[in-house]
Amino acid sequence: MNLRALTALCVALSLCALLAIPTNFPGLGGDARFTLAVFVLATGAWIGTSIDDTYIALGAALALTVTGVISNDTLFGTLGDSTVWLLICAFVLAAAVARTGLAGRAAVFLVSGARTVRQLVHLTTAALVVTAFAVPATSGRAALALPVFMALAKVLADRKRLVVMLALLFPTVILLSAVATLIGAGAHLITVSVLFEATGQHIGFTEWLLLGLPLAVVSSHLAAELVLLTMTRRDDRRGPVHITAEQIQEHSEKAVTGPWTSAEKRCALLLATVVLLWCSEPLHHLPPAIVALIGAVVASSPALGTVRLKDALKTVPWSLLLFMAATMAMGVALADSGAAKWLVSGLPTNEPPMVFLAIVIAISTAAHLVLQSRSARSSVLVPLVVAASVGVGVNPVAAALASTAAAGFCHTLPASAKPVTLFSQIPGTPTYAPRDLLRLSAFLAPLTAALVLLFAVAVWPLLGVSVTR
């Protein structure tokens, strides 16, 4: 057992021992004590062990159900939550898009117009931001973008520094641009569910898009500039770039030029329709999950679809869905048992809202050093942030969104996020080293935190989410 695992285990067991003594923490009920003990043990296991995150979450939710802290209906009802169905259907749609090769055509459309290195970087960034609307979860987007990167790497094989820079650019933008949409990361769906359970406030696809897309665009392009400046020299940036469709086609199995096939046309029309319906939810009042389900049924239909349903369902990350359901149940237990309220009852209530938000953002930005899973970070932080914000008079929606957006930064280590891991290990292709991540993070972490704070106190209030309640 390594030092990290041993430390996490000792801290978790020590806290549980303190909770087990009835005279400690007066005012804390039995259910709340047990819930906190389970929560502490689960967090310690997430931090200090290699046990699958989903297995830990399911074990914690099961313990809370068996002991009566939450009901059977609460546990199993989370699997039927609309956010779970939204993610399932979004992955079916993503499988249909991947099958047609539309991603390759989009890459050619954008990247082939670049004439300088800076243009290439920002056109690639724009393309990666757009993928947040088509592919759910950052790992799915990374898998879709990898063939595009490989094609660019082959074309630029004689300019090694540019290839390494692009290898770091792809995961960086994928992670920071996820905040653009509700389906950008499983953590977003957890945040929405926790907010609804704790406050009754619901954030729909359109509202999340309005709040998250501007932050995603600004943070992604600023991060792209940082990657460019930290990973290349002036001479590297001066050289011209000319990438043709024919060069990309050499490394792509699907056609990236020429007339569109009927399958590509149907898929593009379907995707555009689904995104349009998501964005116009206030007009037709169809929930995003229903729109996604309609899209998934059409995308996998024998007559109009481009992928068979059973093949599309194989791409769904069922482990992530079970993790989401289990952590939703844990969040309900924290709220209903009074544990979350007790945890934040001792916080000072006279701090200015900006100070509170700055603390939340700083902790959320650094949390990836302890909890590698983005969903696990939201599962631990968001219930506490929501409860604490109510006590200090801060709008819980603003606090939860700020925490979730800041938690999108996870670039410090190769193991901090799946996209970072994926692009750091590409056989036969030069890529970045851990020291490159550390150099980028030294600048990107404070920039990301400051940008989230700026949006929380200056931009989101203009869009209807005030800082105070």
Steps between C-alpha positions, in 0.01 A plus 500: 500500500646836397519809719200664335275199555619457858438867580152495349411183691627634833316831464176327398509249787590772751202713394270197516622422851420856609153474347436171681533660846150630596635784715690650209328751275181570697197566285604246238237225466562132448415498130718804442793337684473183295462694175811704576694184587401338170582820312844524667582134428390533136709814452800333662460200271472723192819682601717224634408176322494366146153351549259600225320827582163352402545200729575732794200720425265202468627358829443832677149541355415141594617553859281810531201310360538186713523709817188699410665840452348509150220286359515235230300729274758774542787269407338338198315814397830672421552256211180631344601862540464705184868595506599133474271453199638818346853364515400157362325653200781750443748213468274327247497823296878526532539143370291593196720804433821300539376231261445746215837677509356849537777584747763461228314731263466759775874480572586556135256791476669682787863391506570517127438875515794561735803678356689573822565301816282733706212461255537123516487509881190716522312328217568166669379650829177622337440154352554329836259741673231411246540127576358566847157519333531167323693269731426460873775472759862603456630146450263449206613824337865406552444166328327674208775763467794258521487392131490867396808572710678196356434628148637844589802341670584306182470812287722701739744217574801715406405765762519307825431792736175579321388138533574500874318831536192362320512187717461723806254737333240230429441377859535851642220640285285187535506531879445876523231517230289228663324767707334624179214249519308299755616173340863613489589297810326264738590742781259755351208260529596423859507874576155554348355209698656613829370854447149376429494264800640764738328818380230403252669714233534336160764594242395399149710448189433851373587674826821300536589584140442871560723498807764248396566562131656849540727371777595198289589712197706756692684249721572264209655767278701652786624153590588440134720810505669376817568159347641667189729733697622242751556212257655673196775748422469812291662329202243219520215749486645696208500216250200476267249218519320346207288193567296367209193277498698241303761477778233439762322250274816286491453430870120473513286195425195711409477742209570857614434669165263459209122464496330414826345158531132468586596366844714807569222734392242324719732496800597867464135601468403292802782639715417857403133440580574351842735784596243756377226337709727493803574870461133592447365315804320812638291514181378139471553384865626156396756383760853444364482129587186453286661686210811282534287185512319601179836565337641167617198309368531669159880459490468124555186438293524249212382750238657832604776404742873463446578258784331195648362551849687207652828631357431852627414373848841335519656847501299616803719523814273298727752519782476881493120486507500270804753729666273800437197320638683386813648841573160664449368269772793597725416866440139441603620329818728792587212745462217298658698379800609851593868414453564765237330770707705406806826501302456862397332628815829615647607705202523878548199674346644850480746437218436697177348285222805554280729362770278194541493439124878546479552236769260259326672551165850458647405173671322370189796588278743313724269204569627302199828445687308291752199365307585401142141436396318817393166347595635401840617856560153636431342227713714604797512877454164610355273380787725679750530812285123523456436458873771751592381761249155503653653573841711793379233654277658409167284378212547118503469486119791742458710314757429156352571615146823671606617187682415273205664732246817533709517123544536477122866589547688171538822534301773473763581129470458241222261305727288803589250442215435234236556732199837609645597136549384402152703765317809445714543141382487481119736236357720628220395864544690765701294631789537697821682403819386553861723807528310658208175456692651657810628799304160556336310452828710763677340760271170336409378422855494863624368619163212251507410581862507876436288462187234293679487756783465782246209326329332418833505859629484705179359300208251249639304769691436665162360167379263454793711321763574748777780456751276538807170327566 
